[in-house]
Amino acid sequence: MTDKTIESFAKLAGDLTTAAMSGQGAGLSLLQAEMQALSLLMPGATLPARSDAERLAADAAIEADFDNMPV
């Protein structure tokens, strides 16, 4: 094998690893959102006391994750 071939394989392996990590991150973000939503449905669950600014900032962060959805 030539050095160029080895470098291309190494780059491909790095790209594959990056894609796998981003896929896992997306899955974990979805799992976290589902767990937070379900925790509010459990009997005895209470919302943490937050100011309006904190609530708006949290809502904006959640909405920012969904801005790439097609209309």
mmCIF file of the N, C-alpha and C atoms, coordinates in Angstrom:
data_MODEL
# 
_entry.id   MODEL 
# 
loop_
_atom_site.group_PDB 
_atom_site.id 
_atom_site.type_symbol 
_atom_site.label_atom_id 
_atom_site.label_alt_id 
_atom_site.label_comp_id 
_atom_site.label_asym_id 
_atom_site.label_entity_id 
_atom_site.label_seq_id 
_atom_site.pdbx_PDB_ins_code 
_atom_site.Cartn_x 
_atom_site.Cartn_y 
_atom_site.Cartn_z 
_atom_site.occupancy 
_atom_site.B_iso_or_equiv 
_atom_site.pdbx_formal_charge 
_atom_site.auth_seq_id 
_atom_site.auth_comp_id 
_atom_site.auth_asym_id 
_atom_site.auth_atom_id 
_atom_site.pdbx_PDB_model_num 
ATOM 1   N N  . MET A 1 1  ? 0.839   -1.182 0.000  1.00 0.00 ? 1  MET A N  1 
ATOM 2   C CA . MET A 1 1  ? 0.000   0.000  0.000  1.00 0.00 ? 1  MET A CA 1 
ATOM 3   C C  . MET A 1 1  ? 0.883   1.244  0.000  1.00 0.00 ? 1  MET A C  1 
ATOM 4   N N  . THR A 1 2  ? 0.382   2.253  -0.634 1.00 0.00 ? 2  THR A N  1 
ATOM 5   C CA . THR A 1 2  ? 1.126   3.505  -0.655 1.00 0.00 ? 2  THR A CA 1 
ATOM 6   C C  . THR A 1 2  ? 0.707   4.374  0.518  1.00 0.00 ? 2  THR A C  1 
ATOM 7   N N  . ASP A 1 3  ? 1.507   5.379  0.777  1.00 0.00 ? 3  ASP A N  1 
ATOM 8   C CA . ASP A 1 3  ? 1.183   6.295  1.874  1.00 0.00 ? 3  ASP A CA 1 
ATOM 9   C C  . ASP A 1 3  ? -0.120  7.039  1.602  1.00 0.00 ? 3  ASP A C  1 
ATOM 10  N N  . LYS A 1 4  ? -0.365  7.347  0.327  1.00 0.00 ? 4  LYS A N  1 
ATOM 11  C CA . LYS A 1 4  ? -1.587  8.067  -0.035 1.00 0.00 ? 4  LYS A CA 1 
ATOM 12  C C  . LYS A 1 4  ? -2.827  7.216  0.253  1.00 0.00 ? 4  LYS A C  1 
ATOM 13  N N  . THR A 1 5  ? -2.740  5.926  -0.016 1.00 0.00 ? 5  THR A N  1 
ATOM 14  C CA . THR A 1 5  ? -3.856  5.019  0.260  1.00 0.00 ? 5  THR A CA 1 
ATOM 15  C C  . THR A 1 5  ? -4.105  4.908  1.756  1.00 0.00 ? 5  THR A C  1 
ATOM 16  N N  . ILE A 1 6  ? -3.053  4.808  2.517  1.00 0.00 ? 6  ILE A N  1 
ATOM 17  C CA . ILE A 1 6  ? -3.180  4.720  3.973  1.00 0.00 ? 6  ILE A CA 1 
ATOM 18  C C  . ILE A 1 6  ? -3.795  6.001  4.525  1.00 0.00 ? 6  ILE A C  1 
ATOM 19  N N  . GLU A 1 7  ? -3.357  7.145  3.992  1.00 0.00 ? 7  GLU A N  1 
ATOM 20  C CA . GLU A 1 7  ? -3.925  8.422  4.444  1.00 0.00 ? 7  GLU A CA 1 
ATOM 21  C C  . GLU A 1 7  ? -5.406  8.522  4.104  1.00 0.00 ? 7  GLU A C  1 
ATOM 22  N N  . SER A 1 8  ? -5.783  8.037  2.925  1.00 0.00 ? 8  SER A N  1 
ATOM 23  C CA . SER A 1 8  ? -7.203  8.106  2.554  1.00 0.00 ? 8  SER A CA 1 
ATOM 24  C C  . SER A 1 8  ? -8.037  7.182  3.438  1.00 0.00 ? 8  SER A C  1 
ATOM 25  N N  . PHE A 1 9  ? -7.505  6.009  3.786  1.00 0.00 ? 9  PHE A N  1 
ATOM 26  C CA . PHE A 1 9  ? -8.220  5.113  4.700  1.00 0.00 ? 9  PHE A CA 1 
ATOM 27  C C  . PHE A 1 9  ? -8.347  5.735  6.090  1.00 0.00 ? 9  PHE A C  1 
ATOM 28  N N  . ALA A 1 10 ? -7.291  6.386  6.549  1.00 0.00 ? 10 ALA A N  1 
ATOM 29  C CA . ALA A 1 10 ? -7.323  7.028  7.861  1.00 0.00 ? 10 ALA A CA 1 
ATOM 30  C C  . ALA A 1 10 ? -8.343  8.159  7.882  1.00 0.00 ? 10 ALA A C  1 
ATOM 31  N N  . LYS A 1 11 ? -8.407  8.939  6.801  1.00 0.00 ? 11 LYS A N  1 
ATOM 32  C CA . LYS A 1 11 ? -9.389  10.024 6.729  1.00 0.00 ? 11 LYS A CA 1 
ATOM 33  C C  . LYS A 1 11 ? -10.808 9.453  6.709  1.00 0.00 ? 11 LYS A C  1 
ATOM 34  N N  . LEU A 1 12 ? -11.009 8.389  5.934  1.00 0.00 ? 12 LEU A N  1 
ATOM 35  C CA . LEU A 1 12 ? -12.327 7.748  5.868  1.00 0.00 ? 12 LEU A CA 1 
ATOM 36  C C  . LEU A 1 12 ? -12.743 7.219  7.244  1.00 0.00 ? 12 LEU A C  1 
ATOM 37  N N  . ALA A 1 13 ? -11.804 6.613  7.963  1.00 0.00 ? 13 ALA A N  1 
ATOM 38  C CA . ALA A 1 13 ? -12.105 6.108  9.308  1.00 0.00 ? 13 ALA A CA 1 
ATOM 39  C C  . ALA A 1 13 ? -12.463 7.254  10.248 1.00 0.00 ? 13 ALA A C  1 
ATOM 40  N N  . GLY A 1 14 ? -11.751 8.372  10.124 1.00 0.00 ? 14 GLY A N  1 
ATOM 41  C CA . GLY A 1 14 ? -12.061 9.536  10.954 1.00 0.00 ? 14 GLY A CA 1 
ATOM 42  C C  . GLY A 1 14 ? -13.435 10.106 10.634 1.00 0.00 ? 14 GLY A C  1 
ATOM 43  N N  . ASP A 1 15 ? -13.777 10.180 9.346  1.00 0.00 ? 15 ASP A N  1 
ATOM 44  C CA . ASP A 1 15 ? -15.097 10.674 8.947  1.00 0.00 ? 15 ASP A CA 1 
ATOM 45  C C  . ASP A 1 15 ? -16.204 9.756  9.455  1.00 0.00 ? 15 ASP A C  1 
ATOM 46  N N  . LEU A 1 16 ? -15.968 8.457  9.376  1.00 0.00 ? 16 LEU A N  1 
ATOM 47  C CA . LEU A 1 16 ? -16.950 7.492  9.858  1.00 0.00 ? 16 LEU A CA 1 
ATOM 48  C C  . LEU A 1 16 ? -17.155 7.623  11.365 1.00 0.00 ? 16 LEU A C  1 
ATOM 49  N N  . THR A 1 17 ? -16.074 7.812  12.096 1.00 0.00 ? 17 THR A N  1 
ATOM 50  C CA . THR A 1 17 ? -16.167 7.981  13.543 1.00 0.00 ? 17 THR A CA 1 
ATOM 51  C C  . THR A 1 17 ? -16.937 9.247  13.894 1.00 0.00 ? 17 THR A C  1 
ATOM 52  N N  . THR A 1 18 ? -16.669 10.336 13.172 1.00 0.00 ? 18 THR A N  1 
ATOM 53  C CA . THR A 1 18 ? -17.379 11.596 13.405 1.00 0.00 ? 18 THR A CA 1 
ATOM 54  C C  . THR A 1 18 ? -18.872 11.429 13.148 1.00 0.00 ? 18 THR A C  1 
ATOM 55  N N  . ALA A 1 19 ? -19.225 10.754 12.052 1.00 0.00 ? 19 ALA A N  1 
ATOM 56  C CA . ALA A 1 19 ? -20.637 10.531 11.728 1.00 0.00 ? 19 ALA A CA 1 
ATOM 57  C C  . ALA A 1 19 ? -21.313 9.668  12.797 1.00 0.00 ? 19 ALA A C  1 
ATOM 58  N N  . ALA A 1 20 ? -20.624 8.655  13.266 1.00 0.00 ? 20 ALA A N  1 
ATOM 59  C CA . ALA A 1 20 ? -21.197 7.779  14.296 1.00 0.00 ? 20 ALA A CA 1 
ATOM 60  C C  . ALA A 1 20 ? -21.429 8.541  15.593 1.00 0.00 ? 20 ALA A C  1 
ATOM 61  N N  . MET A 1 21 ? -20.486 9.384  15.971 1.00 0.00 ? 21 MET A N  1 
ATOM 62  C CA . MET A 1 21 ? -20.621 10.158 17.207 1.00 0.00 ? 21 MET A CA 1 
ATOM 63  C C  . MET A 1 21 ? -21.767 11.152 17.114 1.00 0.00 ? 21 MET A C  1 
ATOM 64  N N  . SER A 1 22 ? -21.921 11.806 15.969 1.00 0.00 ? 22 SER A N  1 
ATOM 65  C CA . SER A 1 22 ? -23.019 12.771 15.843 1.00 0.00 ? 22 SER A CA 1 
ATOM 66  C C  . SER A 1 22 ? -24.365 12.052 15.845 1.00 0.00 ? 22 SER A C  1 
ATOM 67  N N  . GLY A 1 23 ? -24.410 10.863 15.277 1.00 0.00 ? 23 GLY A N  1 
ATOM 68  C CA . GLY A 1 23 ? -25.647 10.081 15.312 1.00 0.00 ? 23 GLY A CA 1 
ATOM 69  C C  . GLY A 1 23 ? -26.018 9.681  16.729 1.00 0.00 ? 23 GLY A C  1 
ATOM 70  N N  . GLN A 1 24 ? -25.039 9.292  17.507 1.00 0.00 ? 24 GLN A N  1 
ATOM 71  C CA . GLN A 1 24 ? -25.300 8.934  18.900 1.00 0.00 ? 24 GLN A CA 1 
ATOM 72  C C  . GLN A 1 24 ? -25.747 10.149 19.692 1.00 0.00 ? 24 GLN A C  1 
ATOM 73  N N  . GLY A 1 25 ? -25.147 11.302 19.417 1.00 0.00 ? 25 GLY A N  1 
ATOM 74  C CA . GLY A 1 25 ? -25.538 12.531 20.116 1.00 0.00 ? 25 GLY A CA 1 
ATOM 75  C C  . GLY A 1 25 ? -26.978 12.901 19.822 1.00 0.00 ? 25 GLY A C  1 
ATOM 76  N N  . ALA A 1 26 ? -27.402 12.743 18.576 1.00 0.00 ? 26 ALA A N  1 
ATOM 77  C CA . ALA A 1 26 ? -28.794 13.047 18.212 1.00 0.00 ? 26 ALA A CA 1 
ATOM 78  C C  . ALA A 1 26 ? -29.751 12.092 18.917 1.00 0.00 ? 26 ALA A C  1 
ATOM 79  N N  . GLY A 1 27 ? -29.393 10.830 18.969 1.00 0.00 ? 27 GLY A N  1 
ATOM 80  C CA . GLY A 1 27 ? -30.238 9.852  19.649 1.00 0.00 ? 27 GLY A CA 1 
ATOM 81  C C  . GLY A 1 27 ? -30.355 10.130 21.137 1.00 0.00 ? 27 GLY A C  1 
ATOM 82  N N  . LEU A 1 28 ? -29.243 10.523 21.753 1.00 0.00 ? 28 LEU A N  1 
ATOM 83  C CA . LEU A 1 28 ? -29.268 10.821 23.185 1.00 0.00 ? 28 LEU A CA 1 
ATOM 84  C C  . LEU A 1 28 ? -30.060 12.094 23.484 1.00 0.00 ? 28 LEU A C  1 
ATOM 85  N N  . SER A 1 29 ? -29.995 13.083 22.591 1.00 0.00 ? 29 SER A N  1 
ATOM 86  C CA . SER A 1 29 ? -30.792 14.305 22.774 1.00 0.00 ? 29 SER A CA 1 
ATOM 87  C C  . SER A 1 29 ? -32.276 13.984 22.724 1.00 0.00 ? 29 SER A C  1 
ATOM 88  N N  . LEU A 1 30 ? -32.658 13.121 21.792 1.00 0.00 ? 30 LEU A N  1 
ATOM 89  C CA . LEU A 1 30 ? -34.057 12.710 21.689 1.00 0.00 ? 30 LEU A CA 1 
ATOM 90  C C  . LEU A 1 30 ? -34.489 11.949 22.943 1.00 0.00 ? 30 LEU A C  1 
ATOM 91  N N  . LEU A 1 31 ? -33.651 11.054 23.407 1.00 0.00 ? 31 LEU A N  1 
ATOM 92  C CA . LEU A 1 31 ? -33.960 10.301 24.623 1.00 0.00 ? 31 LEU A CA 1 
ATOM 93  C C  . LEU A 1 31 ? -34.128 11.231 25.817 1.00 0.00 ? 31 LEU A C  1 
ATOM 94  N N  . GLN A 1 32 ? -33.259 12.233 25.939 1.00 0.00 ? 32 GLN A N  1 
ATOM 95  C CA . GLN A 1 32 ? -33.365 13.180 27.051 1.00 0.00 ? 32 GLN A CA 1 
ATOM 96  C C  . GLN A 1 32 ? -34.678 13.953 26.982 1.00 0.00 ? 32 GLN A C  1 
ATOM 97  N N  . ALA A 1 33 ? -35.060 14.404 25.789 1.00 0.00 ? 33 ALA A N  1 
ATOM 98  C CA . ALA A 1 33 ? -36.318 15.139 25.634 1.00 0.00 ? 33 ALA A CA 1 
ATOM 99  C C  . ALA A 1 33 ? -37.509 14.268 25.996 1.00 0.00 ? 33 ALA A C  1 
ATOM 100 N N  . GLU A 1 34 ? -37.484 13.003 25.576 1.00 0.00 ? 34 GLU A N  1 
ATOM 101 C CA . GLU A 1 34 ? -38.579 12.087 25.911 1.00 0.00 ? 34 GLU A CA 1 
ATOM 102 C C  . GLU A 1 34 ? -38.653 11.843 27.410 1.00 0.00 ? 34 GLU A C  1 
ATOM 103 N N  . MET A 1 35 ? -37.509 11.674 28.044 1.00 0.00 ? 35 MET A N  1 
ATOM 104 C CA . MET A 1 35 ? -37.507 11.414 29.486 1.00 0.00 ? 35 MET A CA 1 
ATOM 105 C C  . MET A 1 35 ? -38.008 12.634 30.263 1.00 0.00 ? 35 MET A C  1 
ATOM 106 N N  . GLN A 1 36 ? -37.620 13.835 29.821 1.00 0.00 ? 36 GLN A N  1 
ATOM 107 C CA . GLN A 1 36 ? -38.096 15.038 30.490 1.00 0.00 ? 36 GLN A CA 1 
ATOM 108 C C  . GLN A 1 36 ? -39.603 15.182 30.331 1.00 0.00 ? 36 GLN A C  1 
ATOM 109 N N  . ALA A 1 37 ? -40.115 14.921 29.133 1.00 0.00 ? 37 ALA A N  1 
ATOM 110 C CA . ALA A 1 37 ? -41.554 15.031 28.899 1.00 0.00 ? 37 ALA A CA 1 
ATOM 111 C C  . ALA A 1 37 ? -42.319 13.994 29.721 1.00 0.00 ? 37 ALA A C  1 
ATOM 112 N N  . LEU A 1 38 ? -41.835 12.772 29.749 1.00 0.00 ? 38 LEU A N  1 
ATOM 113 C CA . LEU A 1 38 ? -42.518 11.719 30.505 1.00 0.00 ? 38 LEU A CA 1 
ATOM 114 C C  . LEU A 1 38 ? -42.436 11.947 32.017 1.00 0.00 ? 38 LEU A C  1 
ATOM 115 N N  . SER A 1 39 ? -41.355 12.563 32.478 1.00 0.00 ? 39 SER A N  1 
ATOM 116 C CA . SER A 1 39 ? -41.231 12.795 33.921 1.00 0.00 ? 39 SER A CA 1 
ATOM 117 C C  . SER A 1 39 ? -42.306 13.756 34.421 1.00 0.00 ? 39 SER A C  1 
ATOM 118 N N  . LEU A 1 40 ? -42.773 14.643 33.549 1.00 0.00 ? 40 LEU A N  1 
ATOM 119 C CA . LEU A 1 40 ? -43.823 15.579 33.958 1.00 0.00 ? 40 LEU A CA 1 
ATOM 120 C C  . LEU A 1 40 ? -45.197 14.921 34.015 1.00 0.00 ? 40 LEU A C  1 
ATOM 121 N N  . LEU A 1 41 ? -45.340 13.758 33.391 1.00 0.00 ? 41 LEU A N  1 
ATOM 122 C CA . LEU A 1 41 ? -46.616 13.049 33.406 1.00 0.00 ? 41 LEU A CA 1 
ATOM 123 C C  . LEU A 1 41 ? -46.762 12.114 34.607 1.00 0.00 ? 41 LEU A C  1 
ATOM 124 N N  . MET A 1 42 ? -45.676 11.902 35.317 1.00 0.00 ? 42 MET A N  1 
ATOM 125 C CA . MET A 1 42 ? -45.710 10.984 36.455 1.00 0.00 ? 42 MET A CA 1 
ATOM 126 C C  . MET A 1 42 ? -46.455 11.623 37.623 1.00 0.00 ? 42 MET A C  1 
ATOM 127 N N  . PRO A 1 43 ? -47.211 10.814 38.358 1.00 0.00 ? 43 PRO A N  1 
ATOM 128 C CA . PRO A 1 43 ? -47.924 11.357 39.520 1.00 0.00 ? 43 PRO A CA 1 
ATOM 129 C C  . PRO A 1 43 ? -46.946 11.971 40.523 1.00 0.00 ? 43 PRO A C  1 
ATOM 130 N N  . GLY A 1 44 ? -47.304 13.134 41.018 1.00 0.00 ? 44 GLY A N  1 
ATOM 131 C CA . GLY A 1 44 ? -46.486 13.800 42.010 1.00 0.00 ? 44 GLY A CA 1 
ATOM 132 C C  . GLY A 1 44 ? -45.371 14.639 41.427 1.00 0.00 ? 44 GLY A C  1 
ATOM 133 N N  . ALA A 1 45 ? -45.268 14.675 40.109 1.00 0.00 ? 45 ALA A N  1 
ATOM 134 C CA . ALA A 1 45 ? -44.199 15.464 39.483 1.00 0.00 ? 45 ALA A CA 1 
ATOM 135 C C  . ALA A 1 45 ? -44.518 16.945 39.610 1.00 0.00 ? 45 ALA A C  1 
ATOM 136 N N  . THR A 1 46 ? -43.501 17.707 39.896 1.00 0.00 ? 46 THR A N  1 
ATOM 137 C CA . THR A 1 46 ? -43.677 19.154 39.989 1.00 0.00 ? 46 THR A CA 1 
ATOM 138 C C  . THR A 1 46 ? -42.652 19.826 39.093 1.00 0.00 ? 46 THR A C  1 
ATOM 139 N N  . LEU A 1 47 ? -43.029 20.961 38.575 1.00 0.00 ? 47 LEU A N  1 
ATOM 140 C CA . LEU A 1 47 ? -42.107 21.728 37.756 1.00 0.00 ? 47 LEU A CA 1 
ATOM 141 C C  . LEU A 1 47 ? -41.158 22.505 38.659 1.00 0.00 ? 47 LEU A C  1 
ATOM 142 N N  . PRO A 1 48 ? -39.887 22.567 38.288 1.00 0.00 ? 48 PRO A N  1 
ATOM 143 C CA . PRO A 1 48 ? -38.971 23.373 39.096 1.00 0.00 ? 48 PRO A CA 1 
ATOM 144 C C  . PRO A 1 48 ? -39.330 24.850 38.981 1.00 0.00 ? 48 PRO A C  1 
ATOM 145 N N  . ALA A 1 49 ? -39.155 25.575 40.057 1.00 0.00 ? 49 ALA A N  1 
ATOM 146 C CA . ALA A 1 49 ? -39.446 27.006 40.044 1.00 0.00 ? 49 ALA A CA 1 
ATOM 147 C C  . ALA A 1 49 ? -38.398 27.717 39.197 1.00 0.00 ? 49 ALA A C  1 
ATOM 148 N N  . ARG A 1 50 ? -38.871 28.408 38.141 1.00 0.00 ? 50 ARG A N  1 
ATOM 149 C CA . ARG A 1 50 ? -37.968 29.128 37.258 1.00 0.00 ? 50 ARG A CA 1 
ATOM 150 C C  . ARG A 1 50 ? -38.572 30.488 36.937 1.00 0.00 ? 50 ARG A C  1 
ATOM 151 N N  . SER A 1 51 ? -37.714 31.437 36.689 1.00 0.00 ? 51 SER A N  1 
ATOM 152 C CA . SER A 1 51 ? -38.191 32.761 36.306 1.00 0.00 ? 51 SER A CA 1 
ATOM 153 C C  . SER A 1 51 ? -38.653 32.720 34.847 1.00 0.00 ? 51 SER A C  1 
ATOM 154 N N  . ASP A 1 52 ? -39.351 33.766 34.426 1.00 0.00 ? 52 ASP A N  1 
ATOM 155 C CA . ASP A 1 52 ? -39.817 33.838 33.046 1.00 0.00 ? 52 ASP A CA 1 
ATOM 156 C C  . ASP A 1 52 ? -38.642 33.834 32.076 1.00 0.00 ? 52 ASP A C  1 
ATOM 157 N N  . ALA A 1 53 ? -37.575 34.533 32.413 1.00 0.00 ? 53 ALA A N  1 
ATOM 158 C CA . ALA A 1 53 ? -36.402 34.589 31.531 1.00 0.00 ? 53 ALA A CA 1 
ATOM 159 C C  . ALA A 1 53 ? -35.763 33.218 31.378 1.00 0.00 ? 53 ALA A C  1 
ATOM 160 N N  . GLU A 1 54 ? -35.675 32.455 32.476 1.00 0.00 ? 54 GLU A N  1 
ATOM 161 C CA . GLU A 1 54 ? -35.100 31.111 32.401 1.00 0.00 ? 54 GLU A CA 1 
ATOM 162 C C  . GLU A 1 54 ? -35.984 30.195 31.563 1.00 0.00 ? 54 GLU A C  1 
ATOM 163 N N  . ARG A 1 55 ? -37.287 30.292 31.741 1.00 0.00 ? 55 ARG A N  1 
ATOM 164 C CA . ARG A 1 55 ? -38.222 29.459 30.986 1.00 0.00 ? 55 ARG A CA 1 
ATOM 165 C C  . ARG A 1 55 ? -38.160 29.798 29.492 1.00 0.00 ? 55 ARG A C  1 
ATOM 166 N N  . LEU A 1 56 ? -38.099 31.096 29.166 1.00 0.00 ? 56 LEU A N  1 
ATOM 167 C CA . LEU A 1 56 ? -38.010 31.499 27.764 1.00 0.00 ? 56 LEU A CA 1 
ATOM 168 C C  . LEU A 1 56 ? -36.690 31.037 27.138 1.00 0.00 ? 56 LEU A C  1 
ATOM 169 N N  . ALA A 1 57 ? -35.601 31.117 27.899 1.00 0.00 ? 57 ALA A N  1 
ATOM 170 C CA . ALA A 1 57 ? -34.300 30.667 27.386 1.00 0.00 ? 57 ALA A CA 1 
ATOM 171 C C  . ALA A 1 57 ? -34.315 29.156 27.133 1.00 0.00 ? 57 ALA A C  1 
ATOM 172 N N  . ALA A 1 58 ? -34.926 28.400 28.035 1.00 0.00 ? 58 ALA A N  1 
ATOM 173 C CA . ALA A 1 58 ? -35.011 26.944 27.853 1.00 0.00 ? 58 ALA A CA 1 
ATOM 174 C C  . ALA A 1 58 ? -35.884 26.603 26.652 1.00 0.00 ? 58 ALA A C  1 
ATOM 175 N N  . ASP A 1 59 ? -36.996 27.295 26.497 1.00 0.00 ? 59 ASP A N  1 
ATOM 176 C CA . ASP A 1 59 ? -37.866 27.062 25.344 1.00 0.00 ? 59 ASP A CA 1 
ATOM 177 C C  . ASP A 1 59 ? -37.165 27.406 24.038 1.00 0.00 ? 59 ASP A C  1 
ATOM 178 N N  . ALA A 1 60 ? -36.392 28.480 24.032 1.00 0.00 ? 60 ALA A N  1 
ATOM 179 C CA . ALA A 1 60 ? -35.659 28.880 22.828 1.00 0.00 ? 60 ALA A CA 1 
ATOM 180 C C  . ALA A 1 60 ? -34.603 27.835 22.467 1.00 0.00 ? 60 ALA A C  1 
ATOM 181 N N  . ALA A 1 61 ? -33.949 27.268 23.468 1.00 0.00 ? 61 ALA A N  1 
ATOM 182 C CA . ALA A 1 61 ? -32.938 26.235 23.211 1.00 0.00 ? 61 ALA A CA 1 
ATOM 183 C C  . ALA A 1 61 ? -33.583 24.983 22.630 1.00 0.00 ? 61 ALA A C  1 
ATOM 184 N N  . ILE A 1 62 ? -34.753 24.625 23.131 1.00 0.00 ? 62 ILE A N  1 
ATOM 185 C CA . ILE A 1 62 ? -35.462 23.459 22.609 1.00 0.00 ? 62 ILE A CA 1 
ATOM 186 C C  . ILE A 1 62 ? -35.904 23.719 21.173 1.00 0.00 ? 62 ILE A C  1 
ATOM 187 N N  . GLU A 1 63 ? -36.461 24.874 20.914 1.00 0.00 ? 63 GLU A N  1 
ATOM 188 C CA . GLU A 1 63 ? -36.917 25.211 19.569 1.00 0.00 ? 63 GLU A CA 1 
ATOM 189 C C  . GLU A 1 63 ? -35.762 25.282 18.578 1.00 0.00 ? 63 GLU A C  1 
ATOM 190 N N  . ALA A 1 64 ? -34.599 25.686 19.027 1.00 0.00 ? 64 ALA A N  1 
ATOM 191 C CA . ALA A 1 64 ? -33.440 25.793 18.131 1.00 0.00 ? 64 ALA A CA 1 
ATOM 192 C C  . ALA A 1 64 ? -33.048 24.428 17.570 1.00 0.00 ? 64 ALA A C  1 
ATOM 193 N N  . ASP A 1 65 ? -33.291 23.370 18.340 1.00 0.00 ? 65 ASP A N  1 
ATOM 194 C CA . ASP A 1 65 ? -32.977 22.017 17.865 1.00 0.00 ? 65 ASP A CA 1 
ATOM 195 C C  . ASP A 1 65 ? -33.916 21.570 16.747 1.00 0.00 ? 65 ASP A C  1 
ATOM 196 N N  . PHE A 1 66 ? -35.090 22.179 16.640 1.00 0.00 ? 66 PHE A N  1 
ATOM 197 C CA . PHE A 1 66 ? -36.084 21.725 15.682 1.00 0.00 ? 66 PHE A CA 1 
ATOM 198 C C  . PHE A 1 66 ? -36.250 22.657 14.489 1.00 0.00 ? 66 PHE A C  1 
ATOM 199 N N  . ASP A 1 67 ? -35.398 23.682 14.365 1.00 0.00 ? 67 ASP A N  1 
ATOM 200 C CA . ASP A 1 67 ? -35.522 24.636 13.272 1.00 0.00 ? 67 ASP A CA 1 
ATOM 201 C C  . ASP A 1 67 ? -35.206 24.043 11.905 1.00 0.00 ? 67 ASP A C  1 
ATOM 202 N N  . ASN A 1 68 ? -34.577 22.891 11.849 1.00 0.00 ? 68 ASN A N  1 
ATOM 203 C CA . ASN A 1 68 ? -34.202 22.316 10.564 1.00 0.00 ? 68 ASN A CA 1 
ATOM 204 C C  . ASN A 1 68 ? -35.273 21.391 9.989  1.00 0.00 ? 68 ASN A C  1 
ATOM 205 N N  . MET A 1 69 ? -36.443 21.350 10.580 1.00 0.00 ? 69 MET A N  1 
ATOM 206 C CA . MET A 1 69 ? -37.504 20.486 10.083 1.00 0.00 ? 69 MET A CA 1 
ATOM 207 C C  . MET A 1 69 ? -38.185 21.129 8.877  1.00 0.00 ? 69 MET A C  1 
ATOM 208 N N  . PRO A 1 70 ? -38.504 20.338 7.855  1.00 0.00 ? 70 PRO A N  1 
ATOM 209 C CA . PRO A 1 70 ? -39.190 20.918 6.689  1.00 0.00 ? 70 PRO A CA 1 
ATOM 210 C C  . PRO A 1 70 ? -40.623 21.304 7.034  1.00 0.00 ? 70 PRO A C  1 
ATOM 211 N N  . VAL A 1 71 ? -41.117 22.263 6.311  1.00 0.00 ? 71 VAL A N  1 
ATOM 212 C CA . VAL A 1 71 ? -42.481 22.749 6.558  1.00 0.00 ? 71 VAL A CA 1 
ATOM 213 C C  . VAL A 1 71 ? -43.485 21.894 5.838  1.00 0.00 ? 71 VAL A C  1 
# 
